[in-house]
């Protein structure tokens, strides 16, 4: 793995921690627990700010754009970028519906959409880590990779405050175990 795809893959590990916490909370709700609105508010905040605005921004605005340039597209035997973008949108919809369910105090709607998000994000991350990122590493030259890293660093600095808040949510959720 190159440094840029390793950064993205490492971020996936944090996203999966939230997916695990969401699944555990949904299982408890299925067993009769009331909706913990504070938990869901924090989980949704994490997904929107870390997974979407921080991580997906790097993919969509940097990596995917590089992969969709003419020369790189011709080097790949197929391009999974369109499917990954589609899945990002599906995930956003599941999060929106989860949030609606929480606000409406609708257990079924909250749990179903949160679990759908968890399933989607796990499969999505598997595809990126095992298919898309290795393809990117194959076709993107060193100069492009270095340019991507500079752009990643810029994103890191711009979203540092939100990233810290999101990492604190992970720590809080891990203590709940």
Steps between C-alpha positions, in 0.01 A plus 500: 500500500623849421494767767181666371298178481639393839370826652155430354508138615601606852206741506277205410600336829353795690181490294465127572528567874195723477322239286568241773367734769190574292434131450539430871263785590243382244519146638429639849203698367363184335519339845284777648739783580368850440659715230801678644468825308836629623672188362335537160568874482870432560511206256331708230733790571797263456366354176425839349818673611763226500375237256337740256650850517850386599555153352260494204615850406853365454368216289252698292694824457852360477538124435195446278577810293852370437367158406250651257759691301542362148838329535418329830159379382661333202741312728224341711318195367181649648417800713316445827488875571141547383382214725691643798339843450159334475562315827610824670160645406311193623686526831410868534134408450514229768652752743230755415226241561666388825503860618133542407416184694684625808324840484164325458587255781430224247702197612433298187599776259811588702620143536422384145680791339795488739543126436469556124774763530721261699460223240563739213806664652663167586456370146602835354820516705586143403467591130712812536774336708520186286409615149503877448808596700723227351383611154582861587845400626562323168400783269595822682862605453723629781454865406122468514525314831716780645255764380217305660688487831539878496127538441428250779717705738306812407172319577644381832586854605168645383296242692729439798253624762214279376737203464606531865138519612420190293793303640377591850161349411675174409676496839172570679321220314783255568461566874132396478594136431 
